[in-house]
Amino acid sequence: MIKALVVAAFVWPAVLTGAWAHEVKSPGGWSAVVYLAASRICHQRPERSFHSAGVQWPVCGRCSGLYASAPFGAVAAVWALRRRRWTRMAGLTTLAIAAMPTVLTLAIEWPNLAPMTSVLRALSALPLGAMLAFVLIHGVAGWREPIG
């Protein structure tokens, strides 16, 4: 199961990128299926999404940041599992800290205190995406107590 999660952390962003690239060249087909699947987990609002070559990405800026950083979290989780250095509390505490930039952007954005760009949304989601992958993989593997 751990290998499947690590592979998924790499495959899903690649599928999203491939769907966008396909959509640029010839709209519809399999990319339409990916966009539909992505719509189940992302609002896909045009004003909150990246656009390249005149085509909107399959997920919003924030989701793009989450998915772009997940492979790094997955690799870090595998490395940490081998070293057995992370406990459940350390992982959850770090996850809470990693969520702070995203929480901050939401706190600014929802009451319209300041405009928020897709770039800021994506950048704020990078730590959270990496730690979500890390914590998910560790949770499936079973948390280890640190050695020594």
N, C-alpha and C positions, 0 to 999 in steps of 0.2 A: 504494500500500500504506500509506503514511503517513496519508493521509486516512482510510482504512478503520480504522486503529488508533485514531485520534483519535475518530472516530465511535463505535467500539466502547467506548472509555473512558467515553463519555457514555451510550450506549444500554444497556449491561449493568446499571448501577445503576438506570436507569429501568425496565428490564424486571423487575428484582427487586422494586422498589417497587410496580410495577403488579401483579405476581403476588400480593404480600402484600395489596394493597388489594382485588383481586378475591376472594381467599380469604376476606377479612373479610365481603364481601357475599354471595358464593355459592361455597362450596368446590367444588373440582374443576375440570373443564374445562381451559382452557389454563394456568391457574395450577398445576395438578397437574404438567403437563409441565415448567414452569419449576422447580418444587421438585425434580422428579426429576433434571433436568439439573444443578441446583445441588448435588444430593447426590453427584454424581460428582467434585466438586472441594472439597466441604466436608463435614465430619462431621455438621453440623446437630444437635449435641447440645442438647437443650432447656435444660439448665442453663448452657450457654455461649452461648445465643442471646437476642436481644431478643424480647420479646413485646409486641405492641400490640393493643389491642382484643380481647384474648384469643386472638390468633393469633400463632404463632411466625413470625419472619422466615425467608425462604428460605435464609439463610446465617447462620453464627455471628457473634458480636460482632467477632472479629478480621477475618474476611472482609468484614464490613460496613465496617470502617475502611479496609481495603485498597481496596475498590471505591468508597467515597465520596471518597477522595482521588485516585484515578486520573485523573479529568478535569483536576484542577489540574496534575498532572504532565504530562499530554498537551499542555495549553496552553503550559506552560513549555517543553516540548521544541520545539514549533513556533516559539516566540519565540526560543529559543536557536539553533535551526537557521538562522533568518534572520540572526542576529547572528554566527553561527559562532564561538562562544566556548567550546565544551566539547570536551575531548578524551576519548578512551576512558578513560584513567587517571583523569581528574577525575570522570567519571561513575561508574565502578566504585568509586572511593574514597568518593564521596558516597553511593552505594548501600549500602556497608558501614556507613557512619555512620548512615544512615537506618534500617538494620535493628537497630541497638542497642536501642532501646526494646522492640521485639518480642522480641529475644533475652533481654533482661532479664526480661520478664514470663514467658517460658517457663522461664527458669532458676529463677524463684521458684515458678512454678506446678507444674511436673512433680514436684519432690520434696516437694510440699505444704508449703513453707516458710511460705506465707501465702495466704489466700484471694484470689482474683482475680475481679473482676466483669467482666461483659461490657463495661461502659463503659470500664474500664481496658484491656481487650484491644483494643477499637476505637480508643481514643485512641493506644495504643502502635503501632498498625498504620498510622496516618495518614501518617507520613513515609515508611514503606516503600512503601505503595501509590503515592504520588506519584512516588517515585524509580524504582519498577519501570516505571511507564508512561513516564517520561522516558527511562530507559536503553533500553527496548524500542524506542521510536520512534527514538532516535538510532542504535541498532544497525541497524535496518532502513534508515535513511537513509544510513548510513555515517558514521563519526566524522570530524569536521573538525578540522584543526589550528587553533589560535587565530590570529587575524590580529594582526599587529603584535608 
